[in-house]
Amino acid sequence: MKSLEMYLKSNPEDPKLFRFKFRKQVREQVDFFPEASFTSVNVSKLVFKSSQQQALCEYHRKGKGSTFKADTAIELFGMGFKGESVGDSKQVAEAPEGHLHCGCPTREVALELFLWKTTRAFSSNPKLLGRSYTMEELSKLKPSTRTFWNKSIRDYTGLQVEDFLSPDYGSDAYAMRIALTQLHTQVERLKALRAPVAVELIFPDADDGNYSGNMLQYGMEMGFFVTSKQLEHYWDELKAKRKVFPLPLITRKD
Ligand SMILES: [Zn+2]
């Protein structure tokens, strides 16, 4: 594991450093090296690269040739292009932009990997209270199911794939960014709906005084410490650049 941590600190997008043996373990063992699922879309793409240098999602890696399809005007399979799997690395051509060789969109596969590695669920049985479960055996969603589930998460939260994937996952800074991004989405939606509410966000800097200059600098570098100025800056960026879409509710046609 030490070598994997070193790898993330050096150049996480270098396939030579992220050896096939480890990529396979990341794909097959839910607890193994979760960092590979939240570093960047490019690192997630690397996770799916086979020893033949082709990138296939788990569904297609373990599926049959008949599972390679392409979306049509009347049916969504979750694959932008009809992919293929070849046995020899010399035959591997460049995958279409933004897609793996199986035809699945890279960002959709990256979000599935992230959710698979990081989600914990609980039983409805009161006797199992407090016990959490991983998605150990559920590592190959059908591409169409993946597309719909990913879309619903993005729609309701306003979060995009790149929001979830960040090397500081697990830190307070990450959790605050995720919360602020959603808050921005929901505030903008309320405004668009002309809801009679006013939300004004204030970033008081009283707490920052508790830390010395060195501590402040160290905390900012390590990403475990968040100042009001940092939050305010992030909020201003959201307001300036972030496009918010209305919640895509279906309408009854009766
Ligand atoms: Zn695929």
Boltz pocket constraint, residues with backbone or C-beta under 6 A from the ligand:
constraints:
  - pocket:
      binder: B
      contacts: [[A, 56], [A, 57], [A, 58], [A, 59], [A, 60], [A, 100], [A, 102], [A, 103], [A, 104], [A, 143]]
      max_distance: 6.0
